Amino acid sequence: MSIVLRDPRGVALECVAVALGWDPTEYDRRAGTDSADSTLADGDSFDLNVAALLFIQERLVDAVYHEQLISRDGSVRHTGDNLTGEGVGDSETIVLDLVRVAPEITTVIVVVTSYSGQSFAKIANAYCRLLDSGTATEITRCMLSGGPHTALVMGKLFRTPAGWEFDGIGAGIAALHPVEAVPQLTPYLL
């Protein structure tokens, strides 16, 4: 079921955020660091990443994730990579200025990957949520923990004649990096 991205008064939302959170492992807490060289030392640490993949119909034209923090047009921004999930609340956030997204963009798919390679069955309290950026009101939340997959298609924002809408997907796929997820996204673009 689609969620029309409007505020309680019926006004189209101008800006939304996708926020990812998860709990660090006990190893991460003992290490007291979020440097990449220590997080994989015993194979128990988790590094999740959230990505926004921008499409024109079925063609990927831009991506925002931990290696590319801003879309070409500046309308989509990743606030920074968290390597361990350490800290209270959201660990990574992508902000989408829906008013500024290029008019030819038809769909933005949100994907979460386990960059460190563990399945979501091993990751505690992982979630990805969609927020109204103006009020910080949560629109929807997808729990990510559980399942043999290493990536999850959280959902898609898509443009309609009446404005932007969101469809939750919640499908597990095999990918460690957003680029690996792209060939598996075609069913969600139709």
Backbone hydrogen bonds, N-H to C=O, Kabsch-Sander energy under -0.5 kcal/mol:
donor,donor_aa,acceptor,acceptor_aa,energy
3,I,166,F,-3.0
4,V,2,S,-0.6
5,L,164,W,-2.2
6,R,4,V,-1.8
7,D,11,V,-2.9
10,G,7,D,-2.5
13,L,5,L,-2.6
16,V,96,L,-2.3
17,A,131,L,-2.1
18,V,94,I,-3.0
19,A,17,A,-0.5
19,A,129,R,-2.7
20,L,92,E,-3.1
21,G,127,Y,-2.3
23,D,124,A,-2.1
29,R,25,T,-1.7
30,R,26,E,-2.3
31,A,27,Y,-2.4
32,G,28,D,-1.7
33,T,28,D,-0.7
38,S,35,S,-1.2
39,T,35,S,-1.3
40,L,36,A,-0.7
41,A,38,S,-1.1
43,G,40,L,-0.6
45,S,39,T,-0.6
48,L,46,F,-0.5
49,N,113,T,-2.2
51,A,111,V,-2.5
52,A,64,V,-2.6
53,L,51,A,-0.5
53,L,109,I,-2.9
54,L,52,A,-0.6
54,L,62,D,-2.5
55,F,107,T,-3.0
56,I,59,R,-2.5
57,Q,55,F,-0.6
59,R,56,I,-2.4
60,L,58,E,-0.6
61,V,54,L,-2.9
62,D,54,L,-1.4
64,V,52,A,-2.4
65,Y,68,Q,-2.0
68,Q,65,Y,-1.2
71,S,76,V,-2.6
74,G,71,S,-1.4
77,R,95,V,-2.6
78,H,69,L,-3.5
79,T,93,T,-2.8
83,L,81,D,-0.5
91,S,20,L,-3.3
92,E,20,L,-1.9
94,I,18,V,-2.6
95,V,77,R,-3.1
96,L,16,V,-3.4
97,D,75,S,-3.3
97,D,95,V,-0.6
98,L,14,E,-1.0
98,L,96,L,-1.3
99,V,14,E,-1.2
100,R,97,D,-1.3
101,V,97,D,-0.9
105,I,102,A,-2.0
106,T,55,F,-2.3
107,T,55,F,-1.6
108,V,157,L,-3.0
109,I,53,L,-2.5
110,V,155,G,-2.9
111,V,51,A,-2.2
111,V,109,I,-0.6
112,V,152,L,-2.5
113,T,49,N,-2.5
114,S,150,T,-2.9
114,S,175,A,-0.7
115,Y,47,D,-1.6
115,Y,113,T,-1.2
116,S,47,D,-0.9
117,G,114,S,-2.0
120,F,149,H,-2.6
121,A,147,G,-1.5
122,K,119,S,-1.7
123,I,120,F,-0.9
124,A,122,K,-0.5
127,Y,21,G,-2.6
128,C,142,C,-2.2
129,R,19,A,-2.8
130,L,140,T,-2.6
131,L,17,A,-2.9
132,D,137,T,-2.7
133,S,15,C,-1.8
133,S,131,L,-0.8
134,G,15,C,-0.7
136,A,132,D,-2.4
137,T,132,D,-0.6
139,I,130,L,-3.4
140,T,130,L,-1.3
142,C,128,C,-3.0
144,L,126,A,-2.8
145,S,126,A,-1.1
146,G,120,F,-2.9
150,T,173,I,-1.2
151,A,173,I,-1.5
152,L,112,V,-2.7
153,V,171,A,-3.1
154,M,110,V,-1.6
154,M,152,L,-1.1
155,G,110,V,-1.1
156,K,167,D,-2.4
157,L,108,V,-3.0
158,F,165,E,-2.4
159,R,106,T,-2.2
160,T,163,G,-2.0
163,G,160,T,-1.6
165,E,158,F,-2.3
166,F,3,I,-2.3
167,D,156,K,-2.6
168,G,1,M,-0.6
169,I,154,M,-2.5
170,G,153,V,-1.3
170,G,154,M,-0.7
171,A,153,V,-1.4
173,I,151,A,-2.4
175,A,173,I,-0.7
180,E,177,H,-1.0
181,A,177,H,-0.9
181,A,178,P,-0.6
182,V,178,P,-1.2
184,Q,181,A,-1.7
185,L,182,V,-1.9
188,Y,185,L,-1.7
189,L,186,T,-1.7
190,L,186,T,-0.6
